Amino acid sequence: MPIRMRCTTWRPLTVTATAVLAAALLTPAAAHGAPRESRPVYSYANAVREAVWVDTGLDSDGDGRTDRVAADIVRPREPARQGRKIPVIMDASPYYSCCGRGNESQKKTYDANGRVVGMPLFYDNYFVPRGYAFVGVDLAGTNRSDGCVDVGGRFDVRSAKAVIDWLNGRARAYTTRTGSTTVRADWTNGRTGMIGKSWDGTVANGVAATGVKGLRTIVPISAISSWYDYYFAQGAPLYDSGPDWLSGYVESPDARTRCAAVQRKLVDGAPRSGDWTPLWTERDYVRHADRVRASVFLVHGLQDLNVRTKNFGQWWDALARNGVERKIWLSQTGHVDPFDFRRGAWVDTLHRWFDHELLGYDNGIDRAPMADVERHPDQWETSKTWPPRGTATATLRPAPGERAGVGALGLRRSRGTETVTDDPRRGETDWAAQIDTPTPDKAGFVSRPLTRDLRLSGSSRVTVTATPTTSTAHLSAVLVDLGPDTIRDYADAAEGITTLTDRTCWGASTAGDSACFKETRAKKAAVGHTVLSRGWADLGTYADAGRGVPLTPGRAYTITLDLAATDHVVPRGHRLALIVAGTDKDLVDPPSTTPTLTLDLARTSARVPLVGGAAAFARATAGPGPAPSTARTPAGVRAPGAAHRIPGH
């Protein structure tokens, strides 16, 4: 499909349209046939800019008054004059004042009357001239909103849900934060699409899981589906802090003085033990996927080590089980917005998606391939469905090799043991680089060189039977593509992109809100191996993933680790490896001890989603295959830095 660039010049753009032209281009039943694309026929410079405060019905800060959340609105002026109602694109965020949005960390700016002048990102610049309203919602406890931040809980979710209710005539809003003058959203038809990266996209997931009427679609980018899985991996802590730290990071100064009780609940409800508590149940949107009415266009980086890809994998699978209309983009980046890794195609595709979902245009996007996957930097392929048809689980089994810690990976069950001594100073990059060398900190199992490409698509699970020498132990399981490649440098600070100085423009501009943004290009790395999926667990959760217990040294325990979702092709001539180890440096916190673990290979296996299933693996590993190159190959990317604690930065 050709990419239709939507660039404008740097100068502000004002477009005036007649009612006849607007009707011809924007009504679903135009005189010259149904339209297929909304056009920029409305004036952005003359758009209505207003603020309302929507009553959430909750009193999170306990001041005796229900919380009102601020919603800043930019909408074209002309449709209301023509008696037409328009749909809404919404981004509900905690970052509009504390931290900024997008690659350039933009914040909201206001005029002397409190009306928004500068709205972050391109959504308002691009879509308002095309007949959409854009609404930027300050989550409870942030920027100009009342209440307290509760990090994915009901205060977060109700902040945005209440605005959708107001847009559909079911909630009350006011012209000021404390006044009594109400305002109606009589300019909208209530059809709403939510979009946002990270915490913003997470709120979209949470609101969709309420089943609220009027929410037609969500576009979650690098978003969380279960907050437990942001902070823990089966009892193993991923960060050295909990949601209370994050709440304090984004709260407004006013909220910090009023929200001590909410902060205390966040501390008490999220113990560093990693045990599942009611706090996590409230913040698990996956369990309510059956309530989702909205379609979902999901975007995630396959190397996202901030919001790790288990979050999109389990959400996608739950939506599929419930028959939700879905589309997905998977990039090679880390925690990066598609506007910064595939800008022209992203704006074009998002435009078509919203036109179809919110305006009802028959533009064919619902019949296009479901998935776009980045195979190499800026090289994409599509799949009609995701995972592709023919994907089936293959059970791969480790076997001992001629040297300790350097084993084989195949389809047959084997016997024997391997030992691993936890070394928190080392991680997946070290393990993969020394896959063919015995080291005490890992056990590696490697397939024969492949005679044909092998595609993994979906989520894997690794079952390990291990005997620890201490009362605490953490486990890591990693799948690695062994062979040279050029990939996006996801371990770099910018996670796979380089920001340039040139700008391109995407929509209309005003003096206070430019539609022009710095261009980017792929930041690449030549590597000798690529980690394609990871999983971690506290061995103490062997019997109950929601509660850890002390281990008995010398006793064998069996646990199954959930690995992150992926889509990766291991090329002909490369090898597929499974690595089992202890602490994965900077990606999972170490236990209180450094155990030695004895692995029972007969009771250890990896269940891997392969296109073609076990038969595809058997064919790809039949015969001697190409010999691995003896030429010196580069290492992998640098070791990932200390994990992020902020979803969105």
KARAWO-V231175 format. One record per backbone hydrogen bond with DSSP energy under -0.5 kcal/mol. CO is the residue of the C=O (numbers start at 1). NH is the residue of the N-H. E is the energy in kcal/mol with one decimal. If there is no record, write none. Layout:
BEGIN
CO;NH;E / CO;NH;E
END
This chain:
BEGIN
2;4;-0.6 / 3;5;-0.9 / 6;507;-0.5 / 8;505;-0.6 / 12;14;-0.5 / 18;22;-2.5 / 19;23;-2.4 / 20;24;-2.2 / 21;25;-2.0 / 22;26;-2.5 / 23;27;-1.5 / 27;30;-0.7 / 27;35;-0.6 / 30;33;-1.6 / 35;362;-0.5 / 39;41;-2.2 / 44;47;-1.4 / 48;75;-2.2 / 50;73;-3.3 / 52;54;-0.5 / 52;71;-2.9 / 53;174;-2.3 / 54;56;-0.5 / 54;69;-2.6 / 58;67;-4.1 / 59;62;-0.9 / 67;56;-2.8 / 67;57;-0.5 / 68;146;-3.1 / 69;54;-2.7 / 70;138;-2.4 / 71;52;-2.0 / 72;136;-2.7 / 73;50;-1.9 / 74;134;-3.1 / 75;48;-2.8 / 77;81;-1.0 / 78;82;-1.5 / 79;84;-3.1 / 80;83;-1.1 / 86;189;-1.5 / 86;190;-0.6 / 87;133;-2.4 / 88;193;-2.5 / 89;135;-2.5 / 90;195;-2.6 / 91;93;-0.6 / 91;137;-1.5 / 93;139;-2.0 / 95;99;-0.9 / 95;100;-2.7 / 96;108;-1.8 / 101;106;-2.8 / 102;105;-1.9 / 106;101;-2.8 / 109;117;-3.2 / 109;118;-0.9 / 111;114;-2.0 / 115;111;-2.3 / 117;119;-0.6 / 118;109;-1.7 / 118;120;-0.5 / 122;126;-2.5 / 123;127;-2.5 / 124;128;-1.7 / 125;508;-1.9 / 127;130;-0.8 / 127;132;-1.7 / 128;131;-1.9 / 129;41;-1.0 / 129;42;-2.0 / 133;89;-2.8 / 134;74;-2.6 / 135;91;-2.2 / 135;137;-0.6 / 136;72;-2.5 / 137;93;-2.7 / 137;139;-0.7 / 139;142;-2.1 / 141;252;-2.9 / 142;145;-2.5 / 146;141;-2.3 / 153;157;-2.4 / 154;158;-2.9 / 155;159;-1.4 / 156;160;-1.0 / 157;161;-2.6 / 158;162;-2.6 / 159;163;-0.7 / 160;164;-1.9 / 161;165;-2.6 / 162;166;-2.4 / 163;167;-2.6 / 164;168;-1.2 / 165;170;-3.5 / 165;171;-0.6 / 166;169;-2.0 / 172;55;-2.7 / 173;183;-1.9 / 174;53;-2.4 / 180;182;-0.6 / 181;175;-2.3 / 183;173;-0.5 / 184;186;-1.2 / 185;188;-1.1 / 187;86;-1.9 / 191;88;-2.8 / 192;216;-2.7 / 192;217;-1.2 / 193;90;-2.9 / 194;219;-2.4 / 196;221;-2.5 / 197;200;-1.6 / 198;202;-2.6 / 199;203;-2.2 / 200;204;-1.6 / 201;205;-2.1 / 202;206;-2.5 / 203;207;-2.8 / 204;208;-2.5 / 205;209;-1.9 / 207;210;-1.7 / 207;212;-0.8 / 208;211;-1.5 / 212;215;-1.0 / 214;192;-2.7 / 214;216;-0.9 / 216;295;-2.3 / 217;194;-2.1 / 218;297;-2.4 / 219;196;-1.5 / 220;222;-0.5 / 220;299;-2.1 / 221;198;-3.4 / 225;285;-1.9 / 225;286;-0.8 / 226;229;-0.8 / 227;230;-1.0 / 227;231;-1.4 / 228;232;-3.1 / 231;238;-2.8 / 231;239;-0.7 / 233;236;-1.9 / 234;538;-2.3 / 235;237;-0.5 / 236;233;-2.3 / 237;589;-3.0 / 242;245;-1.0 / 242;246;-1.1 / 243;247;-2.5 / 244;248;-2.1 / 245;249;-1.4 / 246;250;-1.4 / 247;251;-1.8 / 252;256;-1.9 / 253;257;-1.0 / 254;257;-0.6 / 254;258;-0.7 / 255;258;-1.1 / 255;259;-1.8 / 259;263;-2.3 / 260;264;-2.4 / 261;265;-1.8 / 262;266;-1.9 / 263;267;-2.0 / 264;268;-2.8 / 265;269;-2.4 / 266;270;-0.6 / 267;270;-0.8 / 271;274;-1.8 / 277;280;-0.8 / 277;281;-1.6 / 278;282;-2.2 / 279;283;-0.9 / 281;284;-1.5 / 283;227;-1.9 / 283;285;-0.8 / 285;288;-1.4 / 286;289;-1.8 / 288;291;-2.0 / 289;292;-1.2 / 295;218;-2.2 / 296;298;-0.6 / 296;327;-1.9 / 298;329;-2.3 / 299;222;-3.1 / 300;331;-1.9 / 301;304;-1.6 / 303;305;-0.8 / 306;308;-1.1 / 308;311;-2.3 / 309;313;-2.2 / 310;314;-2.4 / 311;315;-1.1 / 312;316;-2.8 / 313;317;-2.2 / 314;318;-1.9 / 315;319;-2.5 / 316;320;-2.4 / 317;321;-2.1 / 318;322;-1.0 / 319;324;-2.3 / 320;323;-1.7 / 325;296;-2.4 / 327;298;-2.9 / 328;372;-1.9 / 329;300;-1.9 / 330;374;-2.6 / 331;302;-2.9 / 333;303;-2.2 / 334;336;-1.6 / 337;340;-2.2 / 338;341;-1.0 / 338;342;-2.6 / 342;346;-2.4 / 343;347;-2.6 / 344;348;-2.0 / 345;349;-2.7 / 346;350;-3.1 / 347;351;-2.3 / 348;352;-2.1 / 349;353;-2.5 / 350;354;-2.7 / 351;355;-2.5 / 352;356;-2.2 / 353;357;-2.9 / 354;358;-2.9 / 354;359;-1.0 / 355;359;-0.8 / 355;361;-2.1 / 361;363;-1.5 / 364;367;-1.5 / 364;368;-0.6 / 365;368;-0.7 / 370;328;-2.6 / 371;383;-2.1 / 372;330;-2.6 / 373;375;-0.7 / 373;381;-2.4 / 376;379;-3.1 / 378;380;-0.5 / 379;375;-2.4 / 379;376;-1.3 / 381;373;-3.0 / 383;371;-2.4 / 384;370;-1.2 / 388;391;-1.6 / 390;612;-2.6 / 392;610;-2.6 / 394;396;-0.8 / 394;608;-2.9 / 396;606;-2.9 / 397;410;-2.5 / 399;408;-2.5 / 403;401;-0.5 / 403;406;-1.9 / 405;407;-0.5 / 405;444;-2.4 / 406;403;-0.7 / 407;446;-2.0 / 408;399;-2.2 / 410;397;-3.8 / 415;400;-0.6 / 416;601;-2.2 / 416;602;-0.6 / 418;599;-3.8 / 420;422;-0.6 / 420;597;-3.7 / 423;426;-2.3 / 426;585;-1.3 / 427;431;-2.4 / 428;432;-2.6 / 429;433;-1.8 / 430;434;-1.3 / 432;435;-1.4 / 434;437;-1.7 / 439;442;-1.1 / 440;421;-3.2 / 441;582;-0.7 / 443;580;-2.5 / 444;407;-3.5 / 445;578;-2.7 / 446;409;-1.6 / 450;573;-2.3 / 450;626;-0.5 / 454;456;-0.5 / 454;570;-3.4 / 455;611;-2.5 / 456;568;-2.4 / 458;566;-2.1 / 460;563;-2.5 / 461;463;-0.5 / 461;607;-3.6 / 462;464;-0.5 / 462;561;-3.3 / 463;605;-2.3 / 464;466;-0.6 / 464;559;-2.5 / 465;600;-2.6 / 466;468;-0.6 / 466;557;-2.6 / 467;598;-2.1 / 468;554;-2.8 / 471;551;-2.7 / 473;539;-2.5 / 473;540;-0.5 / 475;537;-1.9 / 476;581;-2.4 / 477;535;-1.6 / 478;579;-2.7 / 479;532;-2.4 / 479;533;-1.3 / 480;482;-0.7 / 480;577;-2.7 / 481;483;-0.8 / 481;530;-2.4 / 482;575;-2.0 / 485;527;-3.0 / 487;525;-2.6 / 488;490;-2.0 / 489;492;-1.4 / 489;496;-0.8 / 492;495;-1.8 / 495;334;-2.3 / 496;523;-1.6 / 498;521;-2.0 / 502;519;-3.3 / 504;517;-2.8 / 505;8;-0.9 / 509;13;-0.7 / 510;513;-0.7 / 513;510;-1.8 / 515;506;-2.7 / 517;504;-2.1 / 519;500;-3.3 / 521;498;-2.7 / 522;524;-0.6 / 523;489;-3.1 / 525;487;-2.5 / 525;527;-0.5 / 527;485;-2.2 / 528;483;-1.6 / 530;481;-3.0 / 530;532;-0.5 / 533;479;-2.6 / 534;564;-2.7 / 535;477;-2.6 / 537;475;-2.9 / 537;539;-0.6 / 538;541;-2.5 / 539;542;-1.5 / 540;549;-1.4 / 544;547;-2.0 / 546;276;-3.2 / 551;553;-0.7 / 552;555;-2.1 / 555;468;-0.8 / 557;466;-2.8 / 559;464;-3.0 / 559;561;-0.5 / 561;462;-2.3 / 561;563;-0.6 / 566;458;-3.0 / 568;456;-3.1 / 568;570;-0.6 / 569;571;-0.7 / 570;454;-2.2 / 571;574;-2.1 / 574;450;-2.7 / 575;482;-3.3 / 576;447;-2.7 / 577;480;-2.3 / 578;445;-2.4 / 579;478;-2.4 / 580;443;-2.3 / 581;476;-2.7 / 583;585;-0.8 / 584;587;-2.3 / 584;588;-1.7 / 586;643;-1.2 / 593;595;-0.5 / 595;422;-2.8 / 596;469;-0.7 / 597;420;-2.5 / 597;599;-0.6 / 598;467;-1.9 / 599;418;-1.4 / 599;601;-0.9 / 600;603;-1.1 / 601;604;-1.4 / 604;398;-0.6 / 605;463;-2.5 / 606;396;-3.4 / 606;608;-0.8 / 607;461;-1.9 / 608;394;-2.9 / 608;610;-0.8 / 609;457;-2.0 / 610;392;-2.6 / 610;612;-0.7 / 610;613;-2.1 / 612;615;-0.6 / 612;616;-0.9 / 613;616;-0.7 / 613;617;-1.4 / 614;618;-2.6 / 615;619;-2.5 / 616;620;-2.3 / 617;621;-1.6 / 619;622;-1.0 / 620;451;-3.1 / 635;528;-0.6 / 645;647;-0.5 / 646;648;-1.0 / 646;649;-1.7 / 647;199;-1.0
END
